[in-house]
Amino acid sequence: MNYQKHESAIVDDGAQIGEGSRVWHFVHVCGGAQIGKGVSLGQNVFVGNKVTIGDHCKIQNNVSVYDNVHLEEGVFCGPSMVFTNVYNPRSLIERKDQYLNTLVKKGATLGANCTIVCGITIGEYAFVGAGAVINKDVPAYALMVGVPAKQIGWMSEFGEQLDLPIQGKGVAVCEHTDSTYTLENNIVTKS
């Protein structure tokens, strides 16, 4: 075993966990899960069978990563945030064949207590504020807040708000990294 596991954690046979990862108190990782290197799974995290978690992700306390959720490298999942995998669940109707895929791309941040409705993609380095409800695709670098979430700005890869209009054209420089971000046709690119 090339990762750390607390004695109270359960890792089912078959689960793949990368080198240097940390599995904390009361975590349950199902046998089909694929978890990368340097991942932190906080207290009381659940990871389903049909889940991929990329290298260097941080899953904070009380997060359940259900089947059909896929996290690319460096995703941050804040405490008690929520993923879903069925759009219209009912206890009395079996819908395990209706799971929808959710993809969270590289470097995105999902704030504490936010909810990610299944079947969407969250773009690279997007930033979802605490308590927000995401029910549609989120562009790369977008800053999303509210219920339902609305875009209020753009974020740098460093995690600071950029001085860019929400729509139109613009150029901003991150004061921490000197990286340049360009907004054109409602798409932000870094150069």
Protein Blocks (a to p, Z undefined) as FASTA:
>chain_A
ZZdcdfkbccdehiacdehiacdehiacdfkbccdehiacdehiacdfkbcddehiacde
hiacdehiacdehiacdehiacdfbfbgcfklccklmcccddddehiacdehiacdehia
cdehiacdehiacfbdcdehiacedjddddfbdcdfkopacdddfbhcdddddfklopac
ddeehiacdZZ
